[in-house]
Amino acid sequence: MKLLDTYFQILEHNAQNDSHRFVVSMLSTHPVYQGHFPGNPVSPGVCNMQMLKECAETVLGHDTDLVEVKQYRLTGIITPQKTPRLNIDMTLGTDQDTVQVIAKVYDDQASYIDFKGTLRKQQ
């Protein structure tokens, strides 16, 4: 399930070689927040991982499969009320069939996610 424009929006994207900076807005109206957790919404880790994947796909120009997660470190809690706007610094390194992704999610106050993983173009 795609989350772009329902769970998050890309407000800005700047690129320099293989390095990318996204500024995203977390959308508090997404239905996931009704169950995670009612009255105190927290962004689910799996949705945040999908957000990183979709940011990479906007650069790559095609859908991908996440084939390996080498690191997914949560260093803070993302909520649409307390962290409505986030920065994502992402480096993409392409091999023959895969893309190595290194990403950090943060704002002016804290760091929230450190991610390293591998994507493969969907067949």
N, CA, C and O atoms as a Tinker XYZ file with bonds, in Angstrom:
   492  protein
     1  N      0.838000   -1.176000    0.000000    73     2
     2  CA     0.000000    0.000000    0.000000    64     1     3
     3  C      0.889000    1.247000    0.000000    63     2     4     5
     4  O      1.783000    1.382000    0.836000    81     3
     5  N      0.640000    2.127000   -0.918000    73     3     6
     6  CA     1.384000    3.383000   -1.007000    64     5     7
     7  C      0.909000    4.351000    0.078000    63     6     8     9
     8  O     -0.284000    4.452000    0.365000    81     7
     9  N      1.859000    5.048000    0.664000    73     7    10
    10  CA     1.551000    5.994000    1.736000    64     9    11
    11  C      1.778000    7.449000    1.336000    63    10    12    13
    12  O      1.351000    8.362000    2.043000    81    11
    13  N      2.445000    7.666000    0.212000    73    11    14
    14  CA     2.697000    9.022000   -0.249000    64    13    15
    15  C      1.376000    9.739000   -0.495000    63    14    16    17
    16  O      0.494000    9.233000   -1.189000    81    15
    17  N      1.262000   10.906000    0.078000    73    15    18
    18  CA     0.094000   11.787000   -0.014000    64    17    19
    19  C     -1.095000   11.339000    0.830000    63    18    20    21
    20  O     -2.153000   11.966000    0.775000    81    19
    21  N     -0.945000   10.274000    1.608000    73    19    22
    22  CA    -1.981000    9.912000    2.584000    64    21    23
    23  C     -1.401000    9.862000    3.999000    63    22    24    25
    24  O     -2.031000   10.336000    4.945000    81    23
    25  N     -0.205000    9.291000    4.148000    73    23    26
    26  CA     0.485000    9.192000    5.430000    64    25    27
    27  C      1.513000   10.320000    5.568000    63    26    28    29
    28  O      1.742000   10.849000    6.656000    81    27
    29  N      2.120000   10.668000    4.437000    73    27    30
    30  CA     3.114000   11.742000    4.417000    64    29    31
    31  C      3.093000   12.426000    3.055000    63    30    32    33
    32  O      2.622000   11.863000    2.067000    81    31
    33  N      3.611000   13.646000    3.023000    73    31    34
    34  CA     3.788000   14.389000    1.779000    64    33    35
    35  C      5.236000   14.830000    1.676000    63    34    36    37
    36  O      5.864000   15.168000    2.679000    81    35
    37  N      5.758000   14.824000    0.471000    73    35    38
    38  CA     7.089000   15.363000    0.233000    64    37    39
    39  C      6.930000   16.848000   -0.068000    63    38    40    41
    40  O      6.325000   17.229000   -1.071000    81    39
    41  N      7.478000   17.680000    0.811000    73    39    42
    42  CA     7.406000   19.132000    0.642000    64    41    43
    43  C      8.570000   19.661000   -0.186000    63    42    44    45
    44  O      8.414000   20.591000   -0.977000    81    43
    45  N      9.746000   19.053000    0.008000    73    43    46
    46  CA    10.954000   19.463000   -0.713000    64    45    47
    47  C     11.800000   18.237000   -0.995000    63    46    48    49
    48  O     11.779000   17.263000   -0.242000    81    47
    49  N     12.546000   18.298000   -2.091000    73    47    50
    50  CA    13.530000   17.267000   -2.407000    64    49    51
    51  C     14.700000   17.952000   -3.093000    63    50    52    53
    52  O     14.545000   18.579000   -4.141000    81    51
    53  N     15.865000   17.822000   -2.490000    73    51    54
    54  CA    17.091000   18.369000   -3.059000    64    53    55
    55  C     18.077000   17.229000   -3.244000    63    54    56    57
    56  O     18.206000   16.360000   -2.382000    81    55
    57  N     18.772000   17.238000   -4.375000    73    55    58
    58  CA    19.702000   16.154000   -4.685000    64    57    59
    59  C     21.065000   16.708000   -5.056000    63    58    60    61
    60  O     21.190000   17.758000   -5.686000    81    59
    61  N     22.083000   15.963000   -4.641000    73    59    62
    62  CA    23.449000   16.248000   -5.056000    64    61    63
    63  C     24.153000   14.911000   -5.195000    63    62    64    65
    64  O     24.486000   14.265000   -4.201000    81    63
    65  N     24.378000   14.498000   -6.448000    73    63    66
    66  CA    24.936000   13.187000   -6.759000    64    65    67
    67  C     24.029000   12.100000   -6.190000    63    66    68    69
    68  O     22.850000   12.039000   -6.538000    81    67
    69  N     24.562000   11.241000   -5.321000    73    67    70
    70  CA    23.778000   10.147000   -4.742000    64    69    71
    71  C     23.128000   10.522000   -3.416000    63    70    72    73
    72  O     22.468000    9.689000   -2.795000    81    71
    73  N     23.308000   11.771000   -2.972000    73    71    74
    74  CA    22.755000   12.220000   -1.692000    64    73    75
    75  C     21.479000   13.022000   -1.923000    63    74    76    77
    76  O     21.400000   13.859000   -2.822000    81    75
    77  N     20.498000   12.746000   -1.097000    73    75    78
    78  CA    19.190000   13.386000   -1.239000    64    77    79
    79  C     18.703000   13.869000    0.120000    63    78    80    81
    80  O     18.894000   13.203000    1.137000    81    79
    81  N     18.075000   15.035000    0.119000    73    79    82
    82  CA    17.414000   15.536000    1.323000    64    81    83
    83  C     15.951000   15.773000    0.984000    63    82    84    85
    84  O     15.607000   16.507000    0.058000    81    83
    85  N     15.104000   15.118000    1.775000    73    83    86
    86  CA    13.664000   15.302000    1.662000    64    85    87
    87  C     13.187000   16.052000    2.893000    63    86    88    89
    88  O     13.696000   15.834000    3.993000    81    87
    89  N     12.225000   16.924000    2.715000    73    87    90
    90  CA    11.475000   17.498000    3.825000    64    89    91
    91  C     10.063000   16.970000    3.651000    63    90    92    93
    92  O      9.433000   17.177000    2.614000    81    91
    93  N      9.570000   16.282000    4.683000    73    91    94
    94  CA     8.251000   15.661000    4.586000    64    93    95
    95  C      7.334000   16.183000    5.681000    63    94    96    97
    96  O      7.779000   16.623000    6.742000    81    95
    97  N      6.055000   16.120000    5.392000    73    95    98
    98  CA     5.017000   16.474000    6.351000    64    97    99
    99  C      4.252000   15.205000    6.704000    63    98   100   101
   100  O      3.800000   14.481000    5.817000    81    99
   101  N      4.108000   14.939000    7.986000    73    99   102
   102  CA     3.336000   13.787000    8.450000    64   101   103
   103  C      1.861000   14.192000    8.495000    63   102   104   105
   104  O      1.513000   15.229000    9.058000    81   103
   105  N      1.008000   13.374000    7.903000    73   103   106
   106  CA    -0.414000   13.703000    7.776000    64   105   107
   107  C     -1.220000   12.996000    8.865000    63   106   108   109
   108  O     -1.401000   11.779000    8.828000    81   107
   109  N     -1.693000   13.760000    9.815000    73   107   110
   110  CA    -2.375000   13.205000   10.993000    64   109   111
   111  C     -3.733000   12.600000   10.677000    63   110   112   113
   112  O     -4.326000   11.946000   11.535000    81   111
   113  N     -4.240000   12.803000    9.469000    73   111   114
   114  CA    -5.567000   12.282000    9.110000    64   113   115
   115  C     -5.533000   10.842000    8.606000    63   114   116   117
   116  O     -6.585000   10.269000    8.321000    81   115
   117  N     -4.348000   10.247000    8.491000    73   115   118
   118  CA    -4.274000    8.864000    7.998000    64   117   119
   119  C     -4.960000    7.920000    8.988000    63   118   120   121
   120  O     -4.789000    8.073000   10.198000    81   119
   121  N     -5.737000    6.943000    8.493000    73   119   122
   122  CA    -6.484000    6.029000    9.371000    64   121   123
   123  C     -5.621000    5.207000   10.331000    63   122   124   125
   124  O     -6.129000    4.734000   11.348000    81   123
   125  N     -4.337000    5.026000   10.037000    73   123   126
   126  CA    -3.491000    4.227000   10.926000    64   125   127
   127  C     -3.454000    4.816000   12.334000    63   126   128   129
   128  O     -3.305000    4.081000   13.311000    81   127
   129  N     -3.587000    6.131000   12.442000    73   127   130
   130  CA    -3.504000    6.774000   13.753000    64   129   131
   131  C     -4.736000    6.533000   14.618000    63   130   132   133
   132  O     -4.693000    6.751000   15.829000    81   131
   133  N     -5.832000    6.085000   14.011000    73   131   134
   134  CA    -7.024000    5.763000   14.797000    64   133   135
   135  C     -6.798000    4.525000   15.661000    63   134   136   137
   136  O     -7.424000    4.368000   16.709000    81   135
   137  N     -5.904000    3.653000   15.217000    73   135   138
   138  CA    -5.649000    2.439000   15.987000    64   137   139
   139  C     -4.278000    2.393000   16.623000    63   138   140   141
   140  O     -4.002000    1.483000   17.404000    81   139
   141  N     -3.408000    3.343000   16.315000    73   139   142
   142  CA    -2.015000    3.307000   16.784000    64   141   143
   143  C     -1.624000    4.682000   17.293000    63   142   144   145
   144  O     -0.879000    5.346000   16.572000    81   143
   145  N     -1.993000    5.137000   18.327000    73   143   146
   146  CA    -2.899000    4.671000   19.372000    64   145   147
   147  C     -3.967000    5.731000   19.538000    63   146   148   149
   148  O     -3.648000    6.920000   19.499000    81   147
   149  N     -5.226000    5.350000   19.721000    73   147   150
   150  CA    -6.307000    6.338000   19.832000    64   149   151
   151  C     -6.026000    7.353000   20.945000    63   150   152   153
   152  O     -5.715000    6.981000   22.076000    81   151
   153  N     -6.140000    8.624000   20.604000    73   151   154
   154  CA    -5.908000    9.679000   21.588000    64   153   155
   155  C     -4.448000   10.045000   21.764000    63   154   156   157
   156  O     -4.145000   11.121000   22.279000    81   155
   157  N     -3.540000    9.182000   21.352000    73   155   158
   158  CA    -2.103000    9.434000   21.456000    64   157   159
   159  C     -1.410000    8.813000   20.244000    63   158   160   161
   160  O     -0.664000    7.846000   20.393000    81   159
   161  N     -1.647000    9.357000   19.040000    73   159   162
   162  CA    -1.139000    8.718000   17.829000    64   161   163
   163  C      0.385000    8.695000   17.753000    63   162   164   165
   164  O      1.056000    9.691000   18.021000    81   163
   165  N      0.909000    7.532000   17.380000    73   163   166
   166  CA     2.339000    7.316000   17.190000    64   165   167
   167  C      2.525000    6.717000   15.803000    63   166   168   169
   168  O      1.777000    5.826000   15.402000    81   167
   169  N      3.508000    7.199000   15.080000    73   167   170
   170  CA     3.768000    6.684000   13.738000    64   169   171
   171  C      4.366000    5.284000   13.825000    63   170   172   173
   172  O      5.421000    5.110000   14.434000    81   171
   173  N      3.714000    4.274000   13.226000    73   171   174
   174  CA     4.225000    2.901000   13.276000    64   173   175
   175  C      5.548000    2.768000   12.521000    63   174   176   177
   176  O      5.734000    3.350000   11.452000    81   175
   177  N      6.447000    2.003000   13.094000    73   175   178
   178  CA     7.756000    1.799000   12.472000    64   177   179
   179  C      7.674000    1.263000   11.060000    63   178   180   181
   180  O      8.436000    1.687000   10.191000    81   179
   181  N      6.757000    0.334000   10.815000    73   179   182
   182  CA     6.633000   -0.245000    9.478000    64   181   183
   183  C      6.174000    0.809000    8.469000    63   182   184   185
   184  O      6.583000    0.765000    7.308000    81   183
   185  N      5.343000    1.741000    8.886000    73   183   186
   186  CA     4.906000    2.825000    7.993000    64   185   187
   187  C      6.061000    3.788000    7.717000    63   186   188   189
   188  O      6.203000    4.291000    6.603000    81   187
   189  N      6.876000    4.039000    8.728000    73   187   190
   190  CA     8.030000    4.909000    8.526000    64   189   191
   191  C      9.043000    4.265000    7.584000    63   190   192   193
   192  O      9.672000    4.956000    6.783000    81   191
   193  N      9.202000    2.946000    7.677000    73   191   194
   194  CA    10.087000    2.239000    6.760000    64   193   195
   195  C      9.548000    2.330000    5.326000    63   194   196   197
   196  O     10.318000    2.512000    4.383000    81   195
   197  N      8.239000    2.203000    5.167000    73   195   198
   198  CA     7.609000    2.347000    3.852000    64   197   199
   199  C      7.801000    3.769000    3.316000    63   198   200   201
   200  O      7.995000    3.961000    2.116000    81   199
   201  N      7.748000    4.757000    4.201000    73   199   202
   202  CA     7.974000    6.143000    3.799000    64   201   203
   203  C      9.380000    6.302000    3.216000    63   202   204   205
   204  O      9.552000    6.958000    2.189000    81   203
   205  N     10.379000    5.710000    3.858000    73   203   206
   206  CA    11.748000    5.777000    3.346000    64   205   207
   207  C     11.845000    5.105000    1.981000    63   206   208   209
   208  O     12.487000    5.627000    1.070000    81   207
   209  N     11.209000    3.951000    1.845000    73   207   210
   210  CA    11.197000    3.216000    0.579000    64   209   211
   211  C     10.572000    4.064000   -0.526000    63   210   212   213
   212  O     11.103000    4.127000   -1.635000    81   211
   213  N      9.462000    4.707000   -0.235000    73   211   214
   214  CA     8.780000    5.519000   -1.245000    64   213   215
   215  C      9.574000    6.775000   -1.603000    63   214   216   217
   216  O      9.530000    7.218000   -2.751000    81   215
   217  N     10.291000    7.350000   -0.654000    73   215   218
   218  CA    11.171000    8.472000   -0.990000    64   217   219
   219  C     12.249000    8.008000   -1.968000    63   218   220   221
   220  O     12.540000    8.697000   -2.945000    81   219
   221  N     12.839000    6.849000   -1.709000    73   219   222
   222  CA    13.843000    6.304000   -2.632000    64   221   223
   223  C     13.233000    6.053000   -4.008000    63   222   224   225
   224  O     13.872000    6.314000   -5.027000    81   223
   225  N     12.009000    5.550000   -4.042000    73   223   226
   226  CA    11.349000    5.260000   -5.319000    64   225   227
   227  C     11.098000    6.523000   -6.141000    63   226   228   229
   228  O     11.101000    6.465000   -7.371000    81   227
   229  N     10.883000    7.656000   -5.487000    73   227   230
   230  CA    10.696000    8.899000   -6.244000    64   229   231
   231  C     11.978000    9.276000   -6.978000    63   230   232   233
   232  O     11.931000    9.865000   -8.058000    81   231
   233  N     13.115000    8.938000   -6.393000    73   231   234
   234  CA    14.402000    9.195000   -7.040000    64   233   235
   235  C     14.653000    8.174000   -8.147000    63   234   236   237
   236  O     15.080000    8.530000   -9.245000    81   235
   237  N     14.386000    6.904000   -7.849000    73   235   238
   238  CA    14.688000    5.821000   -8.787000    64   237   239
   239  C     13.740000    5.797000   -9.979000    63   238   240   241
   240  O     14.120000    5.369000  -11.068000    81   239
   241  N     12.512000    6.253000   -9.777000    73   239   242
   242  CA    11.544000    6.280000  -10.859000    64   241   243
   243  C     10.819000    4.971000  -11.095000    63   242   244   245
   244  O     10.200000    4.783000  -12.142000    81   243
   245  N     10.889000    4.060000  -10.128000    73   243   246
   246  CA    10.167000    2.787000  -10.250000    64   245   247
   247  C      9.906000    2.205000   -8.865000    63   246   248   249
   248  O     10.544000    2.582000   -7.883000    81   247
   249  N      8.944000    1.270000   -8.810000    73   247   250
   250  CA     8.622000    0.591000   -7.558000    64   249   251
   251  C      9.731000   -0.391000   -7.202000    63   250   252   253
   252  O     10.423000   -0.917000   -8.073000    81   251
   253  N      9.883000   -0.624000   -5.902000    73   251   254
   254  CA    10.921000   -1.533000   -5.420000    64   253   255
   255  C     10.348000   -2.485000   -4.379000    63   254   256   257
   256  O      9.257000   -2.281000   -3.848000    81   255
   257  N     11.116000   -3.523000   -4.109000    73   255   258
   258  CA    10.873000   -4.408000   -2.979000    64   257   259
   259  C     11.994000   -4.184000   -1.978000    63   258   260   261
   260  O     13.154000   -4.028000   -2.362000    81   259
   261  N     11.654000   -4.167000   -0.707000    73   259   262
   262  CA    12.654000   -4.100000    0.349000    64   261   263
   263  C     13.131000   -5.522000    0.587000    63   262   264   265
   264  O     12.368000   -6.357000    1.072000    81   263
   265  N     14.385000   -5.810000    0.252000    73   263   266
   266  CA    14.876000   -7.186000    0.334000    64   265   267
   267  C     15.757000   -7.446000    1.547000    63   266   268   269
   268  O     15.967000   -8.599000    1.925000    81   267
   269  N     16.276000   -6.382000    2.164000    73   267   270
   270  CA    17.098000   -6.581000    3.358000    64   269   271
   271  C     17.100000   -5.315000    4.205000    63   270   272   273
   272  O     17.226000   -4.204000    3.689000    81   271
   273  N     16.958000   -5.501000    5.498000    73   271   274
   274  CA    17.117000   -4.412000    6.462000    64   273   275
   275  C     18.346000   -4.746000    7.288000    63   274   276   277
   276  O     18.344000   -5.709000    8.055000    81   275
   277  N     19.381000   -3.961000    7.132000    73   275   278
   278  CA    20.617000   -4.180000    7.882000    64   277   279
   279  C     20.575000   -3.462000    9.222000    63   278   280   281
   280  O     21.152000   -3.920000   10.208000    81   279
   281  N     19.878000   -2.324000    9.241000    73   279   282
   282  CA    19.759000   -1.543000   10.480000    64   281   283
   283  C     18.467000   -0.742000   10.430000    63   282   284   285
   284  O     18.151000   -0.096000    9.431000    81   283
   285  N     17.735000   -0.801000   11.521000    73   283   286
   286  CA    16.562000    0.062000   11.688000    64   285   287
   287  C     16.540000    0.465000   13.155000    63   286   288   289
   288  O     15.964000   -0.222000   13.998000    81   287
   289  N     17.172000    1.577000   13.436000    73   287   290
   290  CA    17.313000    2.041000   14.814000    64   289   291
   291  C     16.350000    3.191000   15.052000    63   290   292   293
   292  O     16.449000    4.243000   14.419000    81   291
   293  N     15.420000    2.979000   15.970000    73   291   294
   294  CA    14.499000    4.036000   16.384000    64   293   295
   295  C     15.123000    4.761000   17.563000    63   294   296   297
   296  O     15.354000    4.168000   18.617000    81   295
   297  N     15.391000    6.034000   17.383000    73   295   298
   298  CA    16.031000    6.806000   18.443000    64   297   299
   299  C     15.101000    7.852000   19.042000    63   298   300   301
   300  O     15.497000    8.614000   19.924000    81   299
   301  N     13.866000    7.884000   18.559000    73   299   302
   302  CA    12.861000    8.805000   19.073000    64   301   303
   303  C     11.498000    8.429000   18.531000    63   302   304   305
   304  O     11.387000    7.638000   17.595000    81   303
   305  N     10.471000    8.994000   19.116000    73   303   306
   306  CA     9.096000    8.686000   18.717000    64   305   307
   307  C      8.594000    9.762000   17.761000    63   306   308   309
   308  O      8.691000   10.957000   18.040000    81   307
   309  N      8.057000    9.314000   16.628000    73   307   310
   310  CA     7.471000   10.219000   15.640000    64   309   311
   311  C      5.962000   10.227000   15.844000    63   310   312   313
   312  O      5.313000    9.181000   15.832000    81   311
   313  N      5.418000   11.420000   16.030000    73   311   314
   314  CA     3.969000   11.587000   16.121000    64   313   315
   315  C      3.576000   12.731000   15.197000    63   314   316   317
   316  O      4.339000   13.686000   15.050000    81   315
   317  N      2.411000   12.660000   14.572000    73   315   318
   318  CA     2.033000   13.742000   13.662000    64   317   319
   319  C      1.824000   15.081000   14.372000    63   318   320   321
   320  O      1.920000   16.131000   13.736000    81   319
   321  N      1.541000   15.065000   15.672000    73   319   322
   322  CA     1.345000   16.318000   16.406000    64   321   323
   323  C      2.677000   16.938000   16.839000    63   322   324   325
   324  O      2.869000   18.147000   16.706000    81   323
   325  N      3.590000   16.123000   17.353000    73   323   326
   326  CA     4.849000   16.649000   17.887000    64   325   327
   327  C      5.946000   16.756000   16.836000    63   326   328   329
   328  O      6.862000   17.566000   16.977000    81   327
   329  N      5.860000   15.954000   15.794000    73   327   330
   330  CA     6.874000   15.971000   14.731000    64   329   331
   331  C      6.187000   16.035000   13.362000    63   330   332   333
   332  O      6.319000   15.112000   12.559000    81   331
   333  N      5.458000   17.117000   13.098000    73   331   334
   334  CA     4.698000   17.180000   11.847000    64   333   335
   335  C      5.562000   17.363000   10.604000    63   334   336   337
   336  O      5.124000   17.079000    9.490000    81   335
   337  N      6.780000   17.835000   10.797000    73   335   338
   338  CA     7.674000   18.096000    9.663000    64   337   339
   339  C      9.026000   17.467000    9.969000    63   338   340   341
   340  O      9.625000   17.733000   11.011000    81   339
   341  N      9.499000   16.634000    9.052000    73   339   342
   342  CA    10.739000   15.899000    9.267000    64   341   343
   343  C     11.679000   16.061000    8.084000    63   342   344   345
   344  O     11.250000   16.307000    6.956000    81   343
   345  N     12.963000   15.919000    8.364000    73   343   346
   346  CA    13.992000   15.878000    7.329000    64   345   347
   347  C     14.435000   14.433000    7.152000    63   346   348   349
   348  O     14.538000   13.681000    8.122000    81   347
   349  N     14.692000   14.055000    5.922000    73   347   350
   350  CA    15.241000   12.734000    5.624000    64   349   351
   351  C     16.477000   12.944000    4.766000    63   350   352   353
   352  O     16.383000   13.446000    3.646000    81   351
   353  N     17.633000   12.562000    5.288000    73   351   354
   354  CA    18.860000   12.544000    4.496000    64   353   355
   355  C     19.056000   11.117000    4.019000    63   354   356   357
   356  O     19.042000   10.183000    4.821000    81   355
   357  N     19.239000   10.945000    2.708000    73   355   358
   358  CA    19.287000    9.609000    2.130000    64   357   359
   359  C     20.411000    9.530000    1.105000    63   358   360   361
   360  O     20.581000   10.423000    0.275000    81   359
   361  N     21.169000    8.450000    1.182000    73   359   362
   362  CA    22.180000    8.145000    0.182000    64   361   363
   363  C     21.774000    6.861000   -0.510000    63   362   364   365
   364  O     21.432000    5.874000    0.141000    81   363
   365  N     21.813000    6.878000   -1.843000    73   363   366
   366  CA    21.457000    5.709000   -2.640000    64   365   367
   367  C     22.682000    5.267000   -3.424000    63   366   368   369
   368  O     23.275000    6.047000   -4.169000    81   367
   369  N     23.051000    4.010000   -3.246000    73   367   370
   370  CA    24.163000    3.430000   -3.989000    64   369   371
   371  C     23.668000    2.252000   -4.801000    63   370   372   373
   372  O     23.175000    1.274000   -4.241000    81   371
   373  N     23.795000    2.334000   -6.119000    73   371   374
   374  CA    23.252000    1.274000   -6.966000    64   373   375
   375  C     24.317000    0.248000   -7.312000    63   374   376   377
   376  O     25.453000    0.583000   -7.647000    81   375
   377  N     23.912000   -1.022000   -7.219000    73   375   378
   378  CA    24.710000   -2.150000   -7.686000    64   377   379
   379  C     24.064000   -2.616000   -8.982000    63   378   380   381
   380  O     23.296000   -1.873000   -9.594000    81   379
   381  N     24.366000   -3.836000   -9.405000    73   379   382
   382  CA    23.759000   -4.353000  -10.636000    64   381   383
   383  C     22.245000   -4.423000  -10.533000    63   382   384   385
   384  O     21.536000   -3.848000  -11.359000    81   383
   385  N     21.747000   -5.125000   -9.523000    73   383   386
   386  CA    20.309000   -5.356000   -9.406000    64   385   387
   387  C     19.685000   -4.714000   -8.180000    63   386   388   389
   388  O     18.467000   -4.769000   -8.010000    81   387
   389  N     20.492000   -4.108000   -7.327000    73   387   390
   390  CA    19.973000   -3.611000   -6.059000    64   389   391
   391  C     20.397000   -2.169000   -5.812000    63   390   392   393
   392  O     21.275000   -1.627000   -6.484000    81   391
   393  N     19.747000   -1.574000   -4.830000    73   391   394
   394  CA    20.073000   -0.214000   -4.391000    64   393   395
   395  C     20.299000   -0.265000   -2.886000    63   394   396   397
   396  O     19.431000   -0.707000   -2.134000    81   395
   397  N     21.463000    0.189000   -2.456000    73   395   398
   398  CA    21.774000    0.282000   -1.035000    64   397   399
   399  C     21.292000    1.643000   -0.539000    63   398   400   401
   400  O     21.621000    2.679000   -1.116000    81   399
   401  N     20.514000    1.623000    0.532000    73   399   402
   402  CA    19.924000    2.847000    1.075000    64   401   403
   403  C     20.470000    3.086000    2.480000    63   402   404   405
   404  O     20.451000    2.193000    3.328000    81   403
   405  N     20.948000    4.285000    2.709000    73   403   406
   406  CA    21.317000    4.738000    4.052000    64   405   407
   407  C     20.508000    6.001000    4.297000    63   406   408   409
   408  O     20.572000    6.947000    3.513000    81   407
   409  N     19.745000    6.017000    5.388000    73   407   410
   410  CA    18.865000    7.162000    5.638000    64   409   411
   411  C     18.853000    7.528000    7.116000    63   410   412   413
   412  O     19.029000    6.686000    7.996000    81   411
   413  N     18.639000    8.813000    7.351000    73   411   414
   414  CA    18.482000    9.337000    8.709000    64   413   415
   415  C     17.268000   10.249000    8.695000    63   414   416   417
   416  O     17.126000   11.097000    7.815000    81   415
   417  N     16.389000   10.066000    9.684000    73   415   418
   418  CA    15.186000   10.888000    9.829000    64   417   419
   419  C     15.362000   11.732000   11.088000    63   418   420   421
   420  O     15.680000   11.208000   12.155000    81   419
   421  N     15.151000   13.046000   10.955000    73   419   422
   422  CA    15.408000   13.951000   12.079000    64   421   423
   423  C     14.641000   15.254000   11.883000    63   422   424   425
   424  O     14.083000   15.512000   10.816000    81   423
   425  N     14.627000   16.063000   12.930000    73   423   426
   426  CA    14.149000   17.439000   12.836000    64   425   427
   427  C     15.111000   18.319000   13.615000    63   426   428   429
   428  O     16.215000   17.885000   13.945000    81   427
   429  N     14.714000   19.543000   13.912000    73   427   430
   430  CA    15.603000   20.458000   14.630000    64   429   431
   431  C     15.836000   20.040000   16.075000    63   430   432   433
   432  O     16.794000   20.488000   16.706000    81   431
   433  N     14.961000   19.181000   16.603000    73   431   434
   434  CA    15.026000   18.801000   18.011000    64   433   435
   435  C     15.765000   17.495000   18.269000    63   434   436   437
   436  O     16.450000   17.361000   19.283000    81   435
   437  N     15.633000   16.523000   17.353000    73   435   438
   438  CA    16.155000   15.188000   17.643000    64   437   439
   439  C     16.307000   14.371000   16.366000    63   438   440   441
   440  O     15.849000   14.753000   15.289000    81   439
   441  N     16.969000   13.235000   16.533000    73   439   442
   442  CA    17.060000   12.221000   15.481000    64   441   443
   443  C     16.070000   11.116000   15.833000    63   442   444   445
   444  O     15.900000   10.784000   17.006000    81   443
   445  N     15.415000   10.543000   14.819000    73   443   446
   446  CA    14.356000    9.566000   15.074000    64   445   447
   447  C     14.625000    8.185000   14.495000    63   446   448   449
   448  O     14.266000    7.181000   15.110000    81   447
   449  N     15.249000    8.115000   13.325000    73   447   450
   450  CA    15.484000    6.822000   12.684000    64   449   451
   451  C     16.842000    6.842000   11.991000    63   450   452   453
   452  O     17.197000    7.809000   11.316000    81   451
   453  N     17.595000    5.757000   12.170000    73   451   454
   454  CA    18.774000    5.463000   11.362000    64   453   455
   455  C     18.474000    4.169000   10.628000    63   454   456   457
   456  O     18.118000    3.169000   11.252000    81   455
   457  N     18.613000    4.177000    9.304000    73   455   458
   458  CA    18.209000    3.039000    8.478000    64   457   459
   459  C     19.298000    2.695000    7.475000    63   458   460   461
   460  O     19.907000    3.574000    6.865000    81   459
   461  N     19.532000    1.390000    7.315000    73   459   462
   462  CA    20.377000    0.863000    6.245000    64   461   463
   463  C     19.656000   -0.348000    5.685000    63   462   464   465
   464  O     19.259000   -1.242000    6.433000    81   463
   465  N     19.486000   -0.379000    4.379000    73   463   466
   466  CA    18.780000   -1.503000    3.774000    64   465   467
   467  C     19.041000   -1.603000    2.288000    63   466   468   469
   468  O     19.753000   -0.789000    1.702000    81   467
   469  N     18.443000   -2.628000    1.691000    73   467   470
   470  CA    18.625000   -2.918000    0.273000    64   469   471
   471  C     17.273000   -3.016000   -0.414000    63   470   472   473
   472  O     16.364000   -3.693000    0.065000    81   471
   473  N     17.157000   -2.330000   -1.541000    73   471   474
   474  CA    15.958000   -2.374000   -2.375000    64   473   475
   475  C     16.292000   -3.064000   -3.692000    63   474   476   477
   476  O     17.434000   -3.041000   -4.151000    81   475
   477  N     15.278000   -3.674000   -4.288000    73   475   478
   478  CA    15.410000   -4.282000   -5.610000    64   477   479
   479  C     14.217000   -3.856000   -6.449000    63   478   480   481
   480  O     13.092000   -3.797000   -5.952000    81   479
   481  N     14.459000   -3.560000   -7.715000    73   479   482
   482  CA    13.381000   -3.169000   -8.623000    64   481   483
   483  C     12.347000   -4.279000   -8.696000    63   482   484   485
   484  O     12.690000   -5.452000   -8.840000    81   483
   485  N     11.063000   -3.893000   -8.595000    73   483   486
   486  CA     9.988000   -4.886000   -8.696000    64   485   487
   487  C      9.955000   -5.458000  -10.097000    63   486   488   489
   488  O     10.151000   -4.748000  -11.084000    81   487
   489  N      9.706000   -6.745000  -10.166000    73   487   490
   490  CA     9.620000   -7.447000  -11.467000    64   489   491
   491  C      8.253000   -7.316000  -12.063000    63   490   492
   492  O      8.000000   -7.840000  -13.148000    81   491
